[in-house]
Amino acid sequence: MRATLQVDPIACTGHGLCADLLPELIELDEWGYPILANNVPPELVALARRAVNACPALALRLVRTQHQLTTRHSYQRDRRDGTRQARSEGTGGLPQ
């Protein structure tokens, strides 16, 4: 299981409390809005949960996701008969 932080940019009012509680993963931009790290390491999940619970605007979320292979479909037109065919492409799914 992986965990990631997400912020609702509309709900966020830029208090900056999240960055005070979790400076390892959250920085503030020049206006005081959070810039989040991509993944939350297992050893920081408890601190991330604390930052989420302390958000006065309820704009910060901790989301647990399973690592899985994602598939992207793209469509190409067959030049012979003009029909469309779906082509699947794996996007990797390797841990970062």
Residue, then its C-alpha position, 0 to 999 in steps of 0.5 A: m500500500r502507498a499513501t499520497l497527500q492531496v489538497d483541494p485547491i479550492a477549499c485550501t485557504g493557505h493557513g500553512l499549518c500543514a507545512d508547520l506539522l509536516p515540513e518533510l513533505i509539504e512546502l509553501d509557495e510564495w502565497g502560502y499554499p501547499i506544495l506536496a511531495n508525491n508519496v508519503p513514506p511509511e514512517l511519515v504516515a502518522l505525521a501526515r495523518r496528524a497534518v490532515n486532521a489539523c487542517p482548518a479548511l479540511a482541504l488536505r487528504l491522505v489517500r491510500t492507494q494500491h500499486q497497480l499497472t494502469t492501462r491507457h487506451s489510444y485510438q488509431r484509424d486503420r488506413r485501409d477501411g477507415t475504422r478505429q481500433a483500440r490499442s492498449e499501452g501499459t504505463g509501467g507501474l514501477p515504483q518511483 
